[in-house]
Amino acid sequence: MRVVIEPGPLRGEIRAVASKSQAHRLLICAALAERETEIICRETSRDIDATADCLRALGAGITYGGGVFRVLPISVPVPDAYLDCGESGSTLRFLLPVLCALGTGASVKMRGRLPERPLSPLWEELERHGAALSRPEPDVIRVEGRIEGGEYVIAAGVSSQFISGLLLALPLCGGGKINLTGTLESGSYIDITRRALSLFGVGSGFDGSAYTVPAGARYRSPGALEVEGDWSNAAFWLTAHSLGSGLNCTSLNPDSPQGDRAVLELLAEIRSGNAVIDARGVPDLVPVLSVAAAVSPGVTEFVNAGRLRIKESDRIASTAAMLRALGADVTERPEGLEVRGKASLDGGTVDSANDHRIAMSAAVASTICRGSVTVTGAQCVDKSYPAFWDDFQQLGGRVTVTREE
């Protein structure tokens, strides 16, 4: 799908969509609890659906309607299950340890760039604790065996999702400890996991170098709960507002464990000029913050962003390409970007690189461009925000949708 966006600001009020990060975790916890859970989740997406589908494949009874997931937990795991994770890294990395803890054989399908994204050292730690993992096909993981609790060691700088996956698995195998080596990346995402665990009665600890889940911890359903608003997707509307659009984004929790709630502070820093943005804790914000940087005073440096190269696209390269296509002044670095602010952007054609955050960032850029912005592969927003283009139009965005040849 190709969209052509005419330049101009947006106006109106928009409610933040449900947090994809929290929805993944709550669905998994609910599927492992002792009774039914009702999860209010006003929007779903391709990634959230991937987690729900995988849990169904394992034996959970999950229905969705009227903005509510109803989850009947797994009583007996389906043997030799087939799980399709789609392109969702969260689904894969959270459920791989859970599969190993349940001790049911399974085949896990990966799509898009997901087979290229790293699984080490999680893979080795799962095998060290009793699992047997293999790659019968480049895009398939075969899971056998069952892990035990105890002490795990994870390099903290590769992916916080490894740690979250182990935290979700440990209540199923007697508890344990996750010792960290190196510098922790995206620790706020682990905080989201720990919040989800606590809502389901599972305590956890962190002493600065290790996470723990006590022996005897069990998932206990709270009965009903609601997924909070997503700061990551709200960042697109908040950035557009900072660039002159008259937008009000509602349903955001200022006390959320979501690290991307830092977007307001970071936008203020960028707009004041000559900022250095450490992307270690907020990697998903880099594409849209770079749009703000492109029309802000001085130079904005995005540092410690190397992990962006293994996202849905090489997100450092695709962000730089987006900015250049729109007339921005940007230099790509091995671990980040350097963006030199200009008075305005020209417009142009942006290849989304099948990356939802690139497509939505280009749409935000259209609000301050002199000419139209064309986004190819625009359907990729379905990964996290299927209603994005509809919401963009309802806020006054002038969008023409055509099929790509």
C-alpha positions in Angstrom: 0.0 0.0 0.0 1.2 3.5 -0.9 0.0 6.6 0.8 0.4 10.2 -0.3 0.1 12.8 2.4 -0.4 16.5 1.7 1.5 18.8 4.0 -0.2 20.5 6.9 -0.8 20.4 10.7 -3.2 18.1 12.5 -5.9 19.1 14.9 -8.1 17.4 17.5 -8.1 14.9 20.4 -6.8 11.3 20.1 -6.9 8.6 22.7 -3.7 6.6 23.1 -4.0 3.0 21.8 -3.5 0.1 24.2 0.1 -0.7 25.1 1.4 -3.5 22.9 4.2 -4.1 25.4 1.8 -4.5 28.3 -0.7 -6.6 26.3 1.9 -9.2 25.4 2.8 -9.7 29.0 -0.8 -9.7 30.5 -1.9 -12.3 27.9 0.9 -14.6 28.8 0.3 -14.2 32.6 -3.4 -14.8 32.1 -2.8 -18.0 30.1 -0.6 -19.3 32.9 -3.0 -18.4 35.8 -5.4 -20.7 37.6 -8.7 -19.2 36.4 -10.2 -17.0 33.7 -9.0 -13.4 33.2 -10.8 -10.6 31.4 -8.3 -8.1 29.8 -9.7 -4.9 28.5 -7.6 -4.0 25.4 -9.4 -1.5 23.3 -7.2 -2.1 20.3 -5.2 -5.1 19.0 -2.5 -5.4 16.4 -0.6 -7.9 14.4 2.0 -8.4 17.1 -0.6 -8.7 19.9 -2.6 -11.2 17.8 0.6 -13.3 17.3 1.0 -13.7 21.1 -2.7 -14.6 21.5 -2.6 -17.1 18.6 0.5 -18.8 20.0 -1.1 -19.1 23.4 -4.2 -20.6 21.8 -1.9 -23.1 20.0 -0.6 -24.1 23.5 -4.1 -24.8 24.8 -5.3 -21.4 26.2 -8.9 -20.5 25.4 -8.7 -16.9 24.2 -11.5 -14.9 22.6 -11.6 -11.2 21.6 -14.6 -9.0 21.1 -15.8 -5.6 22.1 -12.3 -4.6 23.0 -11.9 -7.4 25.6 -9.8 -10.5 25.7 -11.2 -13.3 27.7 -8.5 -15.8 28.6 -9.1 -19.3 29.9 -5.7 -20.6 31.1 -3.8 -23.6 29.7 -4.8 -26.6 31.8 -2.7 -29.2 29.9 -0.3 -27.9 27.3 -0.9 -29.1 23.8 1.9 -31.6 22.9 4.0 -30.9 19.8 2.3 -27.5 19.3 3.0 -25.3 16.3 3.4 -21.6 17.2 3.6 -18.9 14.5 5.2 -15.8 16.0 4.9 -13.8 12.8 7.4 -10.9 12.9 7.0 -10.3 16.7 10.2 -10.4 18.6 8.4 -10.0 21.9 6.2 -13.1 21.2 9.2 -15.2 20.3 11.5 -14.1 23.1 8.8 -14.2 25.8 7.4 -17.6 24.8 10.6 -19.5 24.1 11.5 -19.7 27.9 7.8 -20.4 28.7 7.7 -23.3 26.3 10.9 -24.7 27.9 9.3 -24.3 31.3 6.1 -26.0 30.3 8.1 -29.0 28.9 6.0 -29.5 25.9 7.6 -30.1 22.5 6.9 -27.4 20.0 7.9 -25.9 16.7 8.1 -22.1 16.5 7.7 -20.3 13.1 9.4 -16.9 12.5 8.7 -14.5 9.7 10.3 -11.4 8.2 13.6 -10.4 9.7 12.8 -12.3 12.9 15.0 -15.3 12.1 18.0 -12.9 11.8 17.5 -11.4 15.2 19.8 -12.8 18.0 18.7 -15.4 20.5 22.1 -15.8 22.1 22.8 -16.0 25.1 19.2 -16.9 25.9 19.5 -20.1 23.7 22.6 -21.3 25.6 21.1 -20.6 29.0 17.9 -22.6 28.2 20.0 -25.5 27.0 22.2 -25.3 30.1 19.1 -25.7 32.2 17.6 -28.7 30.4 16.1 -27.6 27.1 17.1 -28.9 23.7 16.8 -26.4 20.9 17.4 -26.7 17.2 16.9 -25.0 13.9 15.5 -27.6 11.5 14.8 -24.8 9.1 16.3 -21.2 9.1 12.9 -19.8 10.1 11.8 -22.6 12.5 13.0 -23.4 16.1 12.3 -26.8 17.5 11.9 -26.9 21.3 12.3 -30.1 23.4 13.0 -30.8 27.0 12.2 -28.9 30.2 14.1 -26.2 32.0 14.6 -26.2 35.8 14.8 -23.2 38.1 18.0 -22.0 39.6 20.6 -19.5 38.5 20.7 -18.1 35.0 23.3 -15.7 33.5 22.4 -13.2 30.8 24.4 -10.5 29.1 22.2 -7.6 29.9 23.1 -5.5 26.8 21.7 -7.8 24.1 17.9 -7.7 24.7 15.8 -7.0 27.8 13.3 -9.4 26.2 15.6 -12.3 27.2 15.3 -11.3 30.8 11.5 -10.7 30.6 11.0 -14.1 29.0 12.9 -15.8 31.9 11.0 -13.9 34.5 7.7 -15.1 32.9 9.0 -18.7 32.9 10.5 -18.9 36.4 7.2 -19.2 38.3 6.6 -22.4 36.3 9.8 -24.1 37.3 10.3 -23.3 41.0 11.7 -19.8 40.8 15.2 -18.7 40.4 17.7 -15.9 39.8 18.8 -14.1 36.7 22.4 -12.8 37.1 23.3 -9.9 34.7 26.6 -9.2 33.1 27.4 -5.9 31.4 25.2 -2.8 31.1 21.5 -3.3 31.2 19.6 -2.1 28.1 16.0 -1.0 28.1 15.5 -1.7 31.8 12.1 0.0 31.8 10.7 -2.9 29.6 11.7 -5.3 32.4 9.8 -3.1 34.8 6.7 -3.6 32.6 7.2 -7.3 33.0 7.6 -7.1 36.7 4.4 -5.0 37.0 2.5 -7.6 35.0 3.8 -10.4 37.2 2.8 -8.5 40.3 -0.7 -8.0 39.0 -0.9 -11.8 38.8 0.5 -12.3 42.3 4.1 -13.1 41.4 6.6 -11.1 43.3 10.1 -10.4 42.0 13.2 -8.7 43.2 16.1 -6.7 41.7 19.3 -5.9 43.6 21.1 -4.0 40.8 22.8 -7.1 39.4 20.2 -9.8 39.5 16.5 -10.4 39.2 14.8 -13.1 41.4 11.5 -14.9 41.5 10.9 -16.7 44.8 10.4 -20.4 45.1 6.7 -21.2 45.3 5.6 -18.2 43.2 2.3 -19.0 41.3 0.3 -17.1 38.8 -3.0 -15.9 40.4 -5.6 -14.1 38.2 -6.8 -10.7 39.4 -10.1 -11.5 37.5 -10.2 -8.4 35.3 -7.8 -5.6 34.4 -7.2 -3.1 31.6 -4.2 -2.5 29.3 -2.9 1.1 29.8 -2.3 3.6 27.0 0.8 3.1 24.9 3.4 5.8 25.2 5.4 4.4 22.3 2.6 4.9 19.8 1.4 8.1 21.5 4.9 9.5 20.8 3.9 10.1 17.1 1.0 12.4 18.1 3.1 14.0 20.9 5.9 14.8 18.4 3.4 16.2 15.9 2.0 18.4 18.7 5.5 19.7 19.5 6.0 20.6 15.9 2.9 22.8 15.7 -0.1 20.5 15.4 -2.9 21.2 17.8 -3.3 17.7 19.2 -4.3 16.5 22.6 -3.4 12.8 23.3 -5.4 11.3 26.2 -5.4 8.0 28.2 -1.7 8.1 29.1 -0.5 7.1 32.6 2.3 9.5 33.7 3.4 6.9 36.3 3.6 4.1 33.8 6.6 1.8 33.9 6.9 2.3 30.1 10.2 3.9 29.4 8.9 5.8 26.4 7.0 8.1 28.7 10.3 10.1 28.6 9.2 11.3 25.1 8.0 14.7 26.4 11.2 15.4 28.2 13.3 14.3 25.2 11.2 16.4 22.8 11.8 19.5 25.0 15.5 18.8 25.1 15.7 18.4 21.3 13.6 21.5 20.6 15.9 23.6 22.8 18.9 22.8 20.5 22.2 20.9 20.5 21.0 17.7 22.3 22.6 14.4 22.9 20.0 11.7 23.2 21.0 8.4 24.8 18.8 5.8 23.0 19.8 2.9 25.3 16.5 3.0 27.2 14.3 4.4 24.5 15.3 2.8 21.2 11.8 2.8 19.7 11.6 6.6 20.0 14.6 7.3 17.7 12.8 7.5 14.3 10.1 10.0 15.4 12.5 12.0 17.6 14.8 12.3 14.6 12.0 14.1 12.8 11.8 16.7 15.5 15.6 16.9 15.5 15.6 17.6 11.7 13.8 21.0 12.3 15.3 21.9 15.7 18.2 24.3 16.4 21.7 23.0 16.2 22.8 19.4 16.1 21.1 16.4 17.8 23.1 13.3 18.3 21.5 9.9 19.0 24.0 7.7 20.7 24.0 4.1 22.1 21.5 3.1 19.4 23.3 0.1 17.9 20.5 -2.3 18.8 18.3 -0.5 16.3 20.1 -2.3 13.5 18.4 -5.6 14.4 14.8 -4.4 14.5 12.1 -4.8 11.8 14.6 -3.0 9.6 18.1 -1.8 10.2 16.4 1.1 11.9 19.5 3.4 12.0 19.9 3.0 8.2 16.1 3.3 7.5 15.7 6.3 9.7 18.6 8.1 8.0 17.2 7.1 4.6 13.8 8.5 5.6 15.3 11.8 6.7 17.4 12.2 3.6 14.4 11.4 1.4 12.5 14.4 3.0 15.5 16.8 2.7 16.9 16.6 6.2 20.6 16.8 7.0 21.7 13.6 8.7 24.8 11.5 9.1 24.6 7.8 9.9 27.0 6.5 12.6 27.7 2.9 13.6 25.8 3.3 16.8 23.5 6.2 16.1 22.7 9.3 14.1 23.8 13.0 13.9 21.0 15.3 12.7 21.6 18.9 11.9 18.5 21.0 12.1 17.0 23.0 9.2 14.2 25.5 9.0 11.9 23.0 7.3 11.7 19.8 5.3 11.0 19.4 1.6 8.8 16.3 1.3 9.5 13.3 -0.9 9.1 9.5 -1.1 9.9 7.3 1.9 10.4 3.6 1.7 9.0 2.3 5.0 11.4 -0.7 4.8 8.4 -2.7 6.1 9.0 -0.9 9.5 5.9 0.5 11.2 7.9 3.1 13.1 9.5 4.5 9.9 6.1 4.8 8.2 4.5 6.6 11.1 7.5 8.9 11.6 7.3 9.9 7.9 3.6 10.7 8.4 4.5 13.0 11.4 7.2 14.6 9.2 4.5 15.5 6.6 3.0 17.9 9.1 6.0 20.3 8.7 7.0 19.6 5.1 6.7 22.0 2.2 5.7 19.4 -0.3 3.8 16.1 -0.1 5.1 12.9 1.5 4.7 9.5 -0.2 5.1 6.4 2.0 5.5 3.0 0.3 4.7 -0.2 2.2 2.4 1.8 4.4 0.4 -1.3 5.5 3.3 -2.1 7.8 1.6 0.0 10.5 -0.6 -3.1 11.1 2.2 -4.5 13.2 1.5 -2.1 16.1 -1.2 0.4 15.1 -3.6 -0.8 12.4 -5.9 2.2 12.7 -3.0 4.7 12.3 -4.0 6.0 8.9 -7.7 6.3 9.8 -6.8 8.2 13.0 -4.4 10.4 10.9 -7.2 11.3 8.6 -9.7 11.9 11.4 -7.2 14.5 12.8 -7.3 16.4 9.5 -4.5 14.6 7.6 -5.0 14.6 3.9 -4.1 11.1 2.8 -4.6 9.4 -0.5 -4.2 5.6 -0.5 -3.2 3.7 -3.6 -2.1 0.1 -4.3 1.6 -0.3 -5.1 2.5 -1.8 -8.4 
